[in-house]
Each structure stands twice: as C-alpha cells, then as structure tokens.
Amino acid sequence: MSAAAVEQPFDDEEPVTLTAIADEIMERHPGYRVEIIGGNLLVTPSPDVPHARALTGLMIPFLAAGLHGEETEVLRGIGLWLPTDLEDYAIPDLAVVDADIDDHLIENNAYDPACFRLVLEVTSKNWKNDLRTKVAAYAEAKIPVYVVVDRKHQRLHVLTEPVGDTYENHRPHAPGEIVTLPDSIGAKVTLDVTEILTAGRPKASD
C-alpha cells in the first residue's frame, strides 16, 4: 500500500503531512504498522502467528535477565523518534529502554532514541526494510544494539557500534549458535538461534 492509494479527506487549503496520512492508514486498517523513515511511508500488515510466536519467545530471556524492572523496561511496539527527517519515526517490534522513558516523549507518540538500549525486529514480507532501510535509520539514531530475526534467510543478525548510517559490527548468526548480546543493554542475555528461528516458521496448522 502506498500513500497515493489512500483517500485523503483533508481540507485542500491545509498541507497534508505524512504524519496525517500515516494516522489515516492506521485508522482505516487497525493492526497495520505505519512508520515514516527517510521521508517515506513504510506500511506493514498485521503480523502472522509465527511472527507473534517468535516475538513472545524472544521476550522471555530479556525478562528472565531482569531487564523489565527499575532501571530498564522491555516494551513492544513503542514509537522511536528518528533524526533522519522532520516527521520520521519507527515502531520496532521490541525494545529495551531506560525506565524513565516516559519523561522523553518528543512528539507523535515517539520517544528520544537516547532512551533505547536495544531495538529488535522480526521480519515480515517486507523484510528488506528491516535489513536495509532500518539499519541506516537506527544507526543514525545511535541505537547501540539492533537485532534482526531474519525469517526470510533463517539468520539472526546482531548489529552494534553505530557510525553514520551504518553499523561497524554486523554479525549474522546461523541455526545452532548461541548468541550473547552486549552487556550495554543492562544484563547478560543469550539467545538460541535455532529456537528463535523455529518459532518464527509456520506450523502445519498455521
């Protein structure tokens, strides 16, 4: 779906912003995720069951490590303000944030990227957004750790050390590996790549 495909019931005398179009799409299509990155609308349909299953499974090690407490919180689907353009924001699937994030709202339900210690995405059909577009956006926002569950290619990507519009350290991990995330997120978290990727694959009954 593109912005051009959306009916625009706005006053012709007022400029139509991308934020207004994004809000209109979400109102007409509940469950869709709409983000603005690099001045472009990114529209993601409602997640399928394997996507949701993988995401729920991923929360367990973060919660078990004590990251949802007094210093940090583990949150799903919150807005992250991006410095890449005037209206830019993203809505990562999962984030580890500073516990005082409520005090750092910027606008449009998007929060200061300085509060985010880690963002995580589980890919959908538009997987290129997570592996390309969002890599640049999150790096420019100085998000220290970006994790991608790449269901398309069956890999878990861990990106660290943002510099400019990229990450200096980008490591893809294959099934069979156990990945330890950087201590900078606030606790020791290990991820079983096989377990995560298996959860993200459709079952015969799905």
C-alpha positions as CSV (number, residue, x, y, z in Angstrom):
1,M,0.0,0.0,0.0
2,S,1.4,3.4,-0.8
3,A,0.5,6.9,0.3
4,A,-1.0,7.6,-3.1
5,A,-3.5,4.8,-2.7
6,V,-5.0,6.4,0.5
7,E,-8.1,8.6,0.2
8,Q,-7.3,12.0,1.7
9,P,-10.4,13.6,3.3
10,F,-8.4,16.6,4.3
11,D,-9.1,20.3,3.7
12,D,-7.5,21.3,0.4
13,E,-6.2,24.5,1.9
14,E,-4.2,22.8,4.6
15,P,-1.0,20.9,3.7
16,V,-1.3,17.1,4.1
17,T,1.6,15.8,6.2
18,L,3.0,12.3,6.1
19,T,2.0,12.0,9.8
20,A,-1.6,12.8,8.9
21,I,-1.6,10.2,6.1
22,A,0.0,7.6,8.5
23,D,-2.7,8.2,11.1
24,E,-5.4,7.9,8.4
25,I,-4.0,4.5,7.3
26,M,-3.9,3.2,10.8
27,E,-7.4,4.4,11.5
28,R,-8.7,2.7,8.4
29,H,-6.7,-0.5,8.8
30,P,-6.4,-1.4,12.5
31,G,-3.4,-3.6,13.2
32,Y,-1.3,-2.2,10.5
33,R,2.0,-0.6,11.5
34,V,2.9,2.6,9.7
35,E,6.3,4.2,10.0
36,I,8.0,7.2,8.4
37,I,11.6,6.7,7.5
38,G,13.7,8.9,5.3
39,G,10.5,10.9,4.4
40,N,8.8,7.7,3.1
41,L,5.8,5.8,4.5
42,L,6.5,2.1,5.4
43,V,3.3,0.1,5.9
44,T,3.4,-3.3,7.5
45,P,0.3,-5.5,7.7
46,S,-0.7,-7.2,10.9
47,P,1.8,-9.9,11.9
48,D,1.1,-13.5,11.3
49,V,1.1,-16.1,14.1
50,P,4.7,-17.3,13.7
51,H,5.9,-13.7,13.9
52,A,4.0,-13.2,17.1
53,R,5.2,-16.5,18.4
54,A,8.8,-15.7,17.8
55,L,8.4,-12.3,19.4
56,T,6.8,-13.7,22.5
57,G,9.5,-16.3,22.8
58,L,12.2,-13.6,22.4
59,M,10.8,-11.6,25.4
60,I,11.4,-14.5,27.8
61,P,15.2,-14.2,28.0
62,F,15.0,-10.4,28.4
63,L,12.5,-10.7,31.2
64,A,14.4,-13.6,32.8
65,A,17.5,-11.4,32.8
66,G,15.7,-8.8,34.9
67,L,15.6,-6.1,32.2
68,H,12.0,-5.3,33.0
69,G,12.5,-3.6,36.3
70,E,13.6,-0.3,38.0
71,E,16.4,0.6,35.6
72,T,15.1,-0.7,32.2
73,E,11.9,-1.9,30.6
74,V,11.2,-4.4,27.8
75,L,8.4,-2.9,25.6
76,R,6.7,-3.9,22.4
77,G,5.6,-1.5,19.6
78,I,6.6,1.9,21.0
79,G,7.5,4.8,18.8
80,L,11.1,5.8,18.3
81,W,11.8,9.3,17.0
82,L,14.3,9.4,14.2
83,P,16.7,12.3,13.3
84,T,16.6,11.4,9.6
85,D,13.8,13.7,8.6
86,L,11.2,16.1,10.1
87,E,8.4,13.6,10.6
88,D,10.5,10.4,10.8
89,Y,9.7,7.7,13.4
90,A,9.9,3.9,13.6
91,I,8.0,1.4,15.7
92,P,10.3,-1.5,16.5
93,D,8.8,-4.9,17.4
94,L,10.7,-5.0,20.7
95,A,12.9,-2.6,22.6
96,V,14.9,-2.4,25.8
97,V,14.6,1.2,27.1
98,D,15.6,3.3,30.1
99,A,12.9,3.1,32.8
100,D,12.4,6.9,32.6
101,I,11.3,6.8,29.0
102,D,8.0,8.5,29.9
103,D,9.9,11.7,30.5
104,H,11.4,11.7,27.0
105,L,8.4,11.9,24.7
106,I,9.3,14.0,21.6
107,E,6.1,14.1,19.5
108,N,3.5,11.8,17.8
109,N,4.0,9.1,20.5
110,A,7.7,8.8,19.6
111,Y,10.4,8.9,22.2
112,D,14.0,10.1,22.3
113,P,16.3,7.5,20.8
114,A,18.8,8.1,23.6
115,C,16.5,6.1,25.8
116,F,16.7,3.0,23.7
117,R,19.4,0.4,24.6
118,L,18.3,-2.2,22.0
119,V,15.7,-2.5,19.3
120,L,14.7,-5.8,17.7
121,E,12.7,-6.6,14.6
122,V,11.2,-9.9,13.4
123,T,11.0,-9.7,9.6
124,S,7.7,-9.9,7.7
125,K,7.1,-10.0,3.9
126,N,8.8,-6.6,3.6
127,W,12.0,-7.9,5.1
128,K,14.2,-5.6,3.1
129,N,13.0,-2.7,5.3
130,D,14.4,-4.4,8.4
131,L,17.7,-5.4,6.8
132,R,18.4,-2.2,4.8
133,T,16.2,0.8,5.5
134,K,16.1,0.4,9.2
135,V,19.8,-0.4,9.5
136,A,20.6,3.1,8.3
137,A,17.8,4.8,10.3
138,Y,18.7,3.1,13.6
139,A,22.4,3.7,13.1
140,E,21.8,7.4,12.5
141,A,19.6,7.5,15.7
142,K,22.7,6.0,17.5
143,I,20.8,2.9,18.7
144,P,23.6,0.9,20.3
145,V,22.3,-2.6,19.5
146,Y,20.0,-3.7,16.7
147,V,18.8,-7.3,16.4
148,V,17.0,-8.7,13.4
149,V,15.3,-12.1,13.3
150,D,15.6,-12.7,9.6
151,R,12.9,-15.3,8.8
152,K,13.5,-15.0,5.1
153,H,17.1,-16.2,5.2
154,Q,17.0,-18.0,8.5
155,R,19.6,-15.9,10.3
156,L,19.8,-13.8,13.4
157,H,21.6,-10.5,12.9
158,V,23.3,-8.6,15.7
159,L,24.4,-5.1,14.8
160,T,26.5,-2.9,17.1
161,E,28.7,0.2,17.1
162,P,26.6,2.7,15.0
163,V,28.7,5.1,12.9
164,G,26.9,7.5,10.5
165,D,24.3,5.5,8.6
166,T,25.6,2.0,9.3
167,Y,26.9,-0.3,12.0
168,E,30.6,-1.1,12.2
169,N,29.9,-4.5,13.7
170,H,27.3,-6.7,11.9
171,R,27.3,-10.4,12.6
172,P,24.8,-12.8,11.1
173,H,24.3,-16.0,13.2
174,A,23.1,-19.3,11.9
175,P,20.9,-22.0,13.5
176,G,22.9,-24.0,16.1
177,E,24.6,-20.9,17.5
178,I,24.1,-19.4,20.9
179,V,24.4,-15.6,20.9
180,T,25.3,-13.4,23.9
181,L,24.2,-9.8,23.5
182,P,26.3,-6.9,24.6
183,D,26.4,-6.0,28.3
184,S,25.4,-2.5,27.4
185,I,21.7,-3.4,27.3
186,G,21.9,-3.8,31.1
187,A,22.2,-7.6,31.7
188,K,23.5,-10.8,30.2
189,V,21.1,-12.1,27.6
190,T,21.8,-15.2,25.5
191,L,19.6,-16.2,22.5
192,D,19.3,-19.6,21.0
193,V,19.2,-19.0,17.2
194,T,17.6,-22.4,16.4
195,E,14.9,-21.9,18.9
196,I,14.0,-18.4,17.7
197,L,14.0,-19.2,14.0
198,T,12.0,-22.4,14.6
199,A,9.3,-20.3,16.5
200,G,9.2,-17.9,13.5
201,R,8.4,-20.7,11.0
202,P,4.8,-21.6,10.2
203,K,3.5,-24.8,11.7
204,A,1.5,-27.2,9.5
205,S,-1.7,-25.9,11.1
206,D,-0.9,-22.2,10.9
